[in-house]
Amino acid sequence: MNYIYETHLHTIEASACSTTPAEDYIDYMIKCGYSGFIVTDHFFNGNSCVPKDIPWEKRIEQYCSGYEHALEAAKGTDLTVMFGIEYNFQGDEYLLYGVDKEWLLENDDIMEKTRHEVYDLVHEAGGIMIQAHPYRERGYLSAIHLTPSVCDGAEVFNAGNPDYQNALGYQYAKDHDFLMAAGSDIHFFPIISMGGMSFHYKINSISEYVEAFMKGDGTPVYKLDPASGKNPFIDVEKSKSLTEISKNPELPVIWH
């Protein structure tokens, strides 16, 4: 039996681009065949809906509320709900796993840190840093920023990206021998396709997820028409369109 975990999910509580209350995800994710998910709302340097003019402690309370609401709503189910962060620099965003609310409360100067300083802080806490959608191109972005030295892995499938951008991310991971991740980047549902990480054993906490990912036990997978219940999850590496580059990036690529 395989256990599938959504690694990239946004809630209305903290992400300005989401329209979904955290508690509404529970039944939907179970229906789609997931064993759990990681809430990764946009942090304050990204598309956050958390007010900027309130004390740090209150900002963190609201930021973590999506995760906390999902955790409460999942009680009585077999769904594992975990905490993560989507952290932005110059349009390059990273999924932080293995840190928690207390870590955020203690690091109220985190947005003044460089990529490498954030990476070191995350590692000191026992966490990891995965680059989300490395080759994402959007109208509000002026460049693609890549910093291999702060990556514990890279997202090679993101349901919000066209195939060629995912394929570019896949090649980036291959070129740098990164561990590979996949996720839906889900903000609302239903959506056409979803992604996640498949494991041969159950994950019960974010620390277990970090350990399993870093051991290389996870397989990036995706699923078409996920809510239908008819289609299986498929290994990303089995898809030609997701792994073979068909188009070069249109934005300039800046290496750090």
Rosetta silent file (secondary structure, phi, psi, omega in degrees, C-alpha in Angstrom):
SEQUENCE: MNYIYETHLHTIEASACSTTPAEDYIDYMIKCGYSGFIVTDHFFNGNSCVPKDIPWEKRIEQYCSGYEHALEAAKGTDLTVMFGIEYNFQGDEYLLYGVDKEWLLENDDIMEKTRHEVYDLVHEAGGIMIQAHPYRERGYLSAIHLTPSVCDGAEVFNAGNPDYQNALGYQYAKDHDFLMAAGSDIHFFPIISMGGMSFHYKINSISEYVEAFMKGDGTPVYKLDPASGKNPFIDVEKSKSLTEISKNPELPVIWH
SCORE:     score description
SCORE:     0.000 S_00000001
   1 L     0.000  136.239  175.796    0.000    0.000    0.000 S_00000001
   2 L  -103.147  145.421  177.936    1.188    3.494   -0.846 S_00000001
   3 E  -113.820  125.820 -174.928    0.479    6.572    1.266 S_00000001
   4 E  -108.597  133.263 -178.109    0.173    9.856   -0.627 S_00000001
   5 E  -124.871  125.430  171.950    0.860   13.250    0.976 S_00000001
   6 E   -73.201  130.209 -173.251   -0.007   16.656   -0.406 S_00000001
   7 E  -109.716   -1.813 -169.733    3.035   18.877    0.209 S_00000001
   8 E  -150.571   99.233 -171.362    1.847   22.307   -0.964 S_00000001
   9 E  -144.470  138.440 -176.680   -1.537   23.672    0.195 S_00000001
  10 L  -119.483  143.891  179.751   -2.946   27.134    0.919 S_00000001
  11 L  -118.559  158.059  179.095   -5.799   28.234    3.165 S_00000001
  12 L   -67.628  -20.693 -177.464   -7.967   31.344    3.254 S_00000001
  13 L   -64.135  -32.416 -174.487   -6.805   31.997    6.809 S_00000001
  14 L  -133.013  -18.912 -178.601   -3.326   33.156    5.764 S_00000001
  15 E  -103.786  121.789 -176.667   -2.948   33.124    1.962 S_00000001
  16 L   -64.912  -22.691 -177.031   -4.537   36.021    0.107 S_00000001
  17 L   -91.476   -2.325  179.158   -4.838   33.913   -3.053 S_00000001
  18 L   -96.380  147.342  176.179   -6.771   31.062   -1.422 S_00000001
  19 L  -117.068   13.402 -171.693  -10.554   30.887   -1.198 S_00000001
  20 L  -115.919  118.078  171.549  -10.728   27.732    0.913 S_00000001
  21 L   -61.171  143.069 -174.685  -11.113   27.566    4.699 S_00000001
  22 H   -54.360  -42.206 -175.513   -8.698   25.007    6.098 S_00000001
  23 H   -64.844  -22.558 -178.607  -11.395   22.765    7.512 S_00000001
  24 H   -72.630  -16.026 -179.042  -12.981   22.384    4.068 S_00000001
  25 H   -75.018  -22.815 -168.650   -9.970   20.480    2.772 S_00000001
  26 H   -57.779  -59.754 -177.628  -10.440   17.444    5.013 S_00000001
  27 H   -63.260  -38.371 -178.060  -13.194   15.570    3.179 S_00000001
  28 H   -64.557  -45.012 -178.151  -11.895   16.612   -0.238 S_00000001
  29 H   -66.186  -37.059  176.185   -8.354   15.353    0.374 S_00000001
  30 H   -63.974  -44.261  179.358   -9.658   12.049    1.694 S_00000001
  31 H   -59.946  -35.304 -178.870  -11.885   11.722   -1.391 S_00000001
  32 L   -79.790   -6.160  175.273   -8.877   12.337   -3.634 S_00000001
  33 L    96.842   16.841  179.742   -6.943    9.513   -1.984 S_00000001
  34 L   -86.758  147.855  174.795   -4.504   11.414    0.220 S_00000001
  35 L   -95.138  -10.442  179.018   -3.231   10.122    3.537 S_00000001
  36 E   175.881  175.225  177.294   -2.320   13.606    4.706 S_00000001
  37 E  -153.364  159.555  177.985   -1.239   17.087    3.715 S_00000001
  38 E  -111.691  122.222  175.889    1.111   19.889    4.678 S_00000001
  39 E   -78.465  120.546 -176.716   -0.351   23.381    5.057 S_00000001
  40 L  -128.653   66.053 -179.388    2.124   25.787    3.419 S_00000001
  41 L   -66.270  153.874  177.307    0.531   29.221    3.506 S_00000001
  42 E   -63.651  130.960  176.927    2.349   32.192    2.017 S_00000001
  43 L   -77.485  179.955 -170.125    4.498   33.896    4.618 S_00000001
  44 L   -65.350  -19.696  176.748    4.466   37.650    5.132 S_00000001
  45 L   -92.365   10.083  175.181    6.971   38.270    2.323 S_00000001
  46 L  -122.731 -153.214 -175.689    4.637   36.497   -0.098 S_00000001
  47 L   -83.889   67.227 -176.703    0.944   36.713   -0.955 S_00000001
  48 E   -93.133  149.242  174.323   -0.198   36.785    2.657 S_00000001
  49 L  -104.558    6.719 -179.796   -3.500   38.132    3.957 S_00000001
  50 L   -76.727  127.996 -178.784   -2.169   38.599    7.493 S_00000001
  51 L   -56.693  144.561 -179.748   -2.204   42.299    8.469 S_00000001
  52 L   -88.502  -15.057 -171.370    1.176   44.018    8.634 S_00000001
  53 L  -103.031   28.175  175.833    0.208   46.540   11.312 S_00000001
  54 L  -122.064  160.674 -178.173   -0.317   44.172   14.260 S_00000001
  55 L   -57.895  153.034 -177.457    2.267   42.769   16.698 S_00000001
  56 H   -53.184  -43.607 -177.483    4.465   39.893   15.534 S_00000001
  57 H   -60.982  -41.031  179.412    2.853   37.447   17.952 S_00000001
  58 H   -70.870  -33.445  176.652   -0.633   38.186   16.595 S_00000001
  59 H   -63.738  -42.827 -179.839    0.613   37.915   13.036 S_00000001
  60 H   -67.695  -37.850  177.543    2.030   34.471   13.773 S_00000001
  61 H   -58.208  -48.407  179.804   -1.193   33.419   15.488 S_00000001
  62 H   -66.837  -40.711 -178.671   -3.210   34.251   12.382 S_00000001
  63 H   -58.593  -41.762 -176.531   -0.589   32.772   10.076 S_00000001
  64 H   -83.261   -6.531 -173.325   -0.680   29.412   11.857 S_00000001
  65 H   -66.956  -30.736  177.654   -4.463   29.365   12.220 S_00000001
  66 H   -61.673  -48.720  176.071   -5.039   27.646    8.874 S_00000001
  67 H   -59.200  -45.945 -176.767   -2.895   24.718    9.938 S_00000001
  68 H   -65.232  -38.132  177.536   -4.472   24.654   13.388 S_00000001
  69 H   -66.592  -40.248  178.219   -8.015   24.691   11.986 S_00000001
  70 H   -66.302  -40.394  179.261   -7.186   21.840    9.599 S_00000001
  71 H   -60.906  -43.376  179.860   -5.571   19.860   12.404 S_00000001
  72 H   -66.845  -42.528 -177.578   -8.678   20.232   14.559 S_00000001
  73 H   -67.731  -24.638 -177.718  -11.028   19.369   11.689 S_00000001
  74 L   -83.391   -6.621  179.387   -9.061   16.204   10.893 S_00000001
  75 L   -59.655  135.974 -178.488   -9.589   14.728   14.362 S_00000001
  76 L    90.313   -3.594  175.273  -11.372   11.407   14.130 S_00000001
  77 L  -112.492  174.613  176.178  -10.025   10.718   10.622 S_00000001
  78 L   -92.841    6.624 -176.403   -6.859    8.953    9.466 S_00000001
  79 L   -77.434  128.697  176.154   -5.635   12.111    7.721 S_00000001
  80 E   -91.663  119.614  178.354   -2.270   13.448    8.901 S_00000001
  81 E  -105.986  127.899 -175.031   -2.181   17.275    8.935 S_00000001
  82 E  -128.065  161.614 -176.053    1.271   18.889    9.079 S_00000001
  83 E  -104.437  135.379  172.668    2.712   22.407    9.228 S_00000001
  84 E  -147.161 -178.990 -177.274    4.933   24.068    6.637 S_00000001
  85 E  -138.552  139.325  166.545    5.716   27.521    5.252 S_00000001
  86 E  -105.521  116.739 -169.549    6.002   28.951    1.744 S_00000001
  87 E  -115.440  130.425 -173.092    8.714   31.593    1.995 S_00000001
  88 E  -108.967  143.802  171.398    9.455   34.167   -0.707 S_00000001
  89 L  -114.972  -85.898  178.959   12.597   36.093   -1.639 S_00000001
  90 L  -118.887   47.507 -174.030   12.544   37.638   -5.137 S_00000001
  91 L    93.135  -17.577  171.729    9.767   35.525   -6.569 S_00000001
  92 L   -85.400  121.781 -174.227   11.749   32.383   -5.781 S_00000001
  93 E  -116.422  146.787 -175.807    9.752   30.595   -3.118 S_00000001
  94 E  -127.669  140.445  175.010   10.766   27.789   -0.784 S_00000001
  95 E   -92.558  117.498 -179.527    8.758   25.242    1.156 S_00000001
  96 E   -99.767  122.132  179.292   10.071   25.074    4.719 S_00000001
  97 E  -122.174  140.400  176.013    9.355   21.837    6.565 S_00000001
  98 L   100.258    2.296  172.467   10.306   20.892   10.112 S_00000001
  99 L  -110.148  167.347 -173.591    9.920   24.299   11.763 S_00000001
 100 L  -141.315 -171.322 -179.266    6.915   25.364   13.826 S_00000001
 101 H   -60.120  -43.710 -179.531    5.042   28.255   15.433 S_00000001
 102 H   -60.513  -39.120  178.038    7.570   28.597   18.245 S_00000001
 103 H   -62.121  -41.725  178.084   10.375   28.873   15.694 S_00000001
 104 H   -66.319  -41.798  179.049    8.518   31.691   13.954 S_00000001
 105 H   -62.014  -35.850 -178.121    7.854   33.486   17.242 S_00000001
 106 H   -77.965  -17.941 -174.918   11.540   33.286   18.124 S_00000001
 107 L  -117.894   63.345 -177.402   12.710   34.605   14.745 S_00000001
 108 L   -73.681   -3.333  175.810   10.878   37.898   14.377 S_00000001
 109 L  -106.629   16.298 -172.262   13.733   39.224   12.222 S_00000001
 110 H   -61.028  -31.905 -177.157   13.545   36.393    9.716 S_00000001
 111 H   -75.579   -4.344  174.506   12.476   38.599    6.824 S_00000001
 112 H   -92.378   -2.521 -174.294   15.727   40.533    7.162 S_00000001
 113 L   -87.528  153.650  174.182   17.729   37.364    6.483 S_00000001
 114 L   -80.349  172.258  176.875   19.384   36.288    3.237 S_00000001
 115 H   -55.701  -46.518 -177.398   18.625   33.001    1.525 S_00000001
 116 H   -69.085  -33.967  177.950   21.636   31.359    3.122 S_00000001
 117 H   -67.765  -40.981  176.405   20.816   32.741    6.567 S_00000001
 118 H   -64.520  -43.788  178.463   17.266   31.385    6.380 S_00000001
 119 H   -56.640  -44.579  179.821   18.615   28.051    5.155 S_00000001
 120 H   -65.276  -41.548  178.996   21.004   27.864    8.122 S_00000001
 121 H   -63.207  -42.284  178.766   18.236   28.754   10.598 S_00000001
 122 H   -62.785  -42.354 -179.563   15.934   26.096    9.157 S_00000001
 123 H   -68.242  -37.788  177.808   18.686   23.488    9.366 S_00000001
 124 H   -60.804  -29.187  179.705   19.572   24.430   12.914 S_00000001
 125 L   -87.180   -0.549 -179.704   15.937   23.671   13.809 S_00000001
 126 L    87.251   14.036 -178.023   16.135   20.274   12.096 S_00000001
 127 L  -100.167 -177.239  179.425   14.131   21.375    9.076 S_00000001
 128 E  -135.186  165.872 -173.829   14.622   21.394    5.321 S_00000001
 129 E  -134.586  115.354 -176.590   14.133   23.859    2.477 S_00000001
 130 E  -113.769  128.999  178.244   12.658   22.796   -0.877 S_00000001
 131 E   -75.536  124.850  176.230   12.431   25.174   -3.828 S_00000001
 132 L   -81.786  143.727  174.764    8.838   25.390   -5.020 S_00000001
 133 L    29.124   67.810 -171.839    8.126   25.601   -8.788 S_00000001
 134 L   -56.738  -35.328 -175.748   11.728   26.611   -9.686 S_00000001
 135 L  -107.703   27.989  178.046   10.952   27.633  -13.277 S_00000001
 136 L   -62.522  136.902  175.090    7.584   29.246  -12.682 S_00000001
 137 L  -126.124  128.141  178.638    6.798   32.136  -15.020 S_00000001
 138 L  -141.106  161.745 -178.531    4.017   34.612  -14.330 S_00000001
 139 L   -62.121  -25.494 -178.851    3.180   38.124  -15.482 S_00000001
 140 L   -89.773    1.290  178.546    4.172   39.570  -12.108 S_00000001
 141 L  -104.571  142.656  179.757    7.651   38.000  -12.210 S_00000001
 142 L  -107.295  -12.354 -178.963   10.625   39.603  -13.963 S_00000001
 143 L  -162.166  163.441  172.280   13.139   36.769  -13.593 S_00000001
 144 E  -102.158  123.973 -178.836   13.703   33.198  -12.436 S_00000001
 145 E  -108.661  125.903 -179.167   15.982   33.044   -9.376 S_00000001
 146 E  -125.782  130.993  178.718   17.888   29.839   -8.627 S_00000001
 147 L  -134.777   83.649 -175.474   20.134   29.186   -5.614 S_00000001
 148 H   -57.055  -29.435 -174.829   21.172   25.510   -5.595 S_00000001
 149 H   -72.987   -6.668  176.799   23.199   25.896   -2.387 S_00000001
 150 H  -114.883   18.710 -177.564   20.067   26.495   -0.292 S_00000001
 151 L  -109.104  125.723  167.538   18.037   23.594   -1.675 S_00000001
 152 L   -90.045   -5.993  179.557   17.477   20.276    0.059 S_00000001
 153 E   175.780  176.246  179.836   15.317   19.399   -2.920 S_00000001
 154 E  -139.882  144.851  177.905   13.203   20.866   -5.693 S_00000001
 155 E   -79.511  114.267 -176.404    9.543   20.643   -6.639 S_00000001
 156 E  -100.026  -12.786  170.456    9.470   18.904  -10.028 S_00000001
 157 E  -133.327  125.633  174.822    5.685   18.747  -10.331 S_00000001
 158 E  -133.403  121.616 -173.041    3.406   21.633   -9.424 S_00000001
 159 L   -62.657  -18.541  179.770   -0.209   21.362  -10.540 S_00000001
 160 L   -86.961   -4.765 -177.785   -0.355   25.097  -11.221 S_00000001
 161 L  -101.654  146.283  169.746    2.486   25.021  -13.754 S_00000001
 162 L   -66.168  160.350 -174.025    2.342   24.067  -17.437 S_00000001
 163 H   -56.536  -40.068 -175.162    4.220   20.900  -18.293 S_00000001
 164 H   -65.478  -32.648  177.372    7.255   22.638  -19.787 S_00000001
 165 H   -71.244  -37.256  174.456    7.893   24.566  -16.559 S_00000001
 166 H   -65.341  -39.706  179.343    7.660   21.365  -14.557 S_00000001
 167 H   -64.661  -37.592  175.717   10.031   19.675  -17.019 S_00000001
 168 H   -63.558  -40.316  176.585   12.530   22.517  -16.587 S_00000001
 169 H   -65.537  -37.738  177.274   12.285   22.038  -12.813 S_00000001
 170 H   -62.321  -45.316  179.920   12.796   18.306  -13.248 S_00000001
 171 H   -65.960  -36.878  175.851   15.958   18.882  -15.303 S_00000001
 172 H   -58.559  -45.147  178.681   17.190   21.392  -12.713 S_00000001
 173 H   -64.777  -41.102  178.538   16.810   18.738  -10.025 S_00000001
 174 H   -63.471  -44.786 -177.055   18.556   16.138  -12.189 S_00000001
 175 H   -62.617  -30.375 -176.399   21.449   18.479  -12.989 S_00000001
 176 L  -108.406   10.738  177.620   22.062   19.191   -9.295 S_00000001
 177 L    54.227   41.944  178.968   21.292   15.713   -7.981 S_00000001
 178 L   -82.522  150.829  163.446   18.455   17.091   -5.826 S_00000001
 179 E   -66.540  144.912 -173.781   15.834   15.048   -4.097 S_00000001
 180 E  -107.878  141.503  179.686   12.573   15.589   -5.968 S_00000001
 181 E  -125.893  161.198  175.450    9.221   16.738   -4.600 S_00000001
 182 E  -144.328  148.041  179.212    5.729   17.145   -6.028 S_00000001
 183 E  -162.616  167.937 -176.598    2.647   18.998   -4.858 S_00000001
 184 L   -88.051  -26.722 -170.923   -0.589   20.547   -6.013 S_00000001
 185 L    56.291   44.431 -171.849   -0.078   24.137   -4.816 S_00000001
 186 E   -79.199  132.657  177.777   -3.799   23.906   -4.165 S_00000001
 187 L  -116.727  -20.987 -178.225   -5.734   27.075   -3.255 S_00000001
 188 L  -161.241  172.077  177.869   -9.267   25.864   -3.986 S_00000001
 189 L  -147.337  160.013    2.147  -11.013   22.813   -5.404 S_00000001
 190 L   -78.552  160.342  174.035  -11.794   21.001   -7.544 S_00000001
 191 L  -129.172  161.503 -171.207   -8.715   21.324   -9.765 S_00000001
 192 L   -66.429  -40.881 -179.994   -7.751   19.476  -12.938 S_00000001
 193 E  -140.856  159.161  177.908   -4.692   17.717  -11.549 S_00000001
 194 E  -140.332  161.356  179.966   -2.967   17.269   -8.210 S_00000001
 195 E  -131.553  178.751  178.412    0.413   16.097   -7.010 S_00000001
 196 E   172.459 -175.345  178.152    2.073   14.710   -3.941 S_00000001
 197 E  -114.743  131.377 -178.635    4.673   12.421   -2.460 S_00000001
 198 E  -103.203  132.885  177.376    4.140    8.677   -2.258 S_00000001
 199 E  -128.501  154.803  178.495    5.639    6.557    0.526 S_00000001
 200 L   -83.983   -1.966 -179.726    5.425    2.851    1.279 S_00000001
 201 L  -140.676  161.047 -176.569    4.681    3.645    4.920 S_00000001
 202 L   -75.202  140.298  175.482    2.495    6.042    6.862 S_00000001
 203 L  -103.908  128.594 -174.467    3.811    9.475    7.873 S_00000001
 204 L  -110.470   -8.625 -177.219    2.549   10.682   11.256 S_00000001
 205 L  -161.199  166.173  179.882    4.277   14.059   11.719 S_00000001
 206 H   -67.976  -31.542  177.026    6.294   16.685    9.890 S_00000001
 207 H   -66.359  -37.070  175.898    9.499   15.414   11.509 S_00000001
 208 H   -67.200  -37.277  177.596    8.741   11.963   10.108 S_00000001
 209 H   -63.208  -46.524  179.687    8.098   13.532    6.709 S_00000001
 210 H   -57.850  -46.697 -179.171   11.440   15.370    6.789 S_00000001
 211 H   -63.165  -44.779 -178.184   13.278   12.191    7.726 S_00000001
 212 H   -66.128  -40.987  179.174   11.510   10.097    5.084 S_00000001
 213 H   -63.356  -46.743 -176.869   12.060   12.706    2.357 S_00000001
 214 H   -68.968  -22.489  174.340   15.749   13.102    3.143 S_00000001
 215 L   -78.154  -10.206 -178.459   16.208    9.326    3.087 S_00000001
 216 L    79.763   21.401 -177.787   14.874    9.371   -0.457 S_00000001
 217 L   -81.699  -11.949 -177.005   11.901    7.197    0.422 S_00000001
 218 L   -92.889  147.617  177.009    9.361    9.440   -1.304 S_00000001
 219 E  -119.713  124.933  177.090    8.299    9.293   -4.950 S_00000001
 220 E   -67.473  130.868 -178.856    6.853   12.385   -6.710 S_00000001
 221 E  -136.204  163.357  175.279    3.435   11.545   -8.162 S_00000001
 222 E  -143.115  166.524 -176.904    0.521   13.272   -9.853 S_00000001
 223 E  -147.921  133.325  176.232   -3.109   12.503  -10.607 S_00000001
 224 E   -91.902  146.891 -179.884   -5.541   13.745  -13.255 S_00000001
 225 L    45.694   58.829 -169.063   -9.165   14.491  -12.380 S_00000001
 226 H   -61.273  -32.513 -175.033   -8.384   13.700   -8.731 S_00000001
 227 H   -76.634  -12.947 -177.419  -11.895   14.020   -7.319 S_00000001
 228 H   -69.584  -26.234 -177.602  -13.353   11.400   -9.647 S_00000001
 229 L    76.360    3.926 -176.208  -11.764    8.572   -7.702 S_00000001
 230 L   -95.523  -31.923 -172.186  -11.150    6.747  -10.989 S_00000001
 231 L   -96.047  143.166  177.841   -7.563    7.627  -11.841 S_00000001
 232 L   -83.040  163.859  167.854   -4.466    6.362  -10.028 S_00000001
 233 L   -74.574  140.042 -176.220   -1.508    8.444   -8.915 S_00000001
 234 E  -119.578  140.012  176.074    1.267    8.216  -11.513 S_00000001
 235 E   -62.787  130.529  178.881    5.030    8.546  -11.003 S_00000001
 236 H   -56.383  -39.211 -176.316    6.187   11.888  -12.423 S_00000001
 237 H   -65.108  -13.094  179.181    9.220   10.195  -13.971 S_00000001
 238 H   -88.309   -3.112 -178.459    6.909    8.103  -16.174 S_00000001
 239 L  -101.256  119.328  179.315    5.552   11.202  -17.929 S_00000001
 240 H   -64.174  -41.824 -175.976    7.435   12.365  -21.026 S_00000001
 241 H   -69.115  -22.544 -179.762    5.814   15.812  -21.005 S_00000001
 242 H   -93.114   -9.380 -174.236    6.830   16.392  -17.369 S_00000001
 243 H  -124.697  -12.342  179.018   10.426   15.237  -17.737 S_00000001
 244 L  -114.319  125.527 -174.445   11.549   16.214  -21.247 S_00000001
 245 L   -69.816  122.914  179.335   12.057   19.910  -21.976 S_00000001
 246 L  -108.512   -9.985 -176.255    9.851   21.107  -24.817 S_00000001
 247 L  -157.866  139.041  177.968   10.367   24.839  -24.352 S_00000001
 248 L   -83.099  157.502  178.899   13.024   27.073  -22.857 S_00000001
 249 L   -64.369  146.109  178.186   12.188   29.661  -20.198 S_00000001
 250 L   -89.858  -28.263  177.992   11.088   33.065  -21.452 S_00000001
 251 L   -83.560  152.078  174.629   12.262   34.956  -18.367 S_00000001
 252 L   -65.429  146.154  178.811   15.958   35.523  -17.645 S_00000001
 253 E  -103.946  122.201 -179.044   17.483   33.057  -15.193 S_00000001
 254 E  -109.622  123.497 -179.321   19.497   34.601  -12.368 S_00000001
 255 E   -99.270  136.862  179.696   21.824   32.318  -10.394 S_00000001
 256 L  -113.137    0.000    0.000   22.759   33.165   -6.819 S_00000001
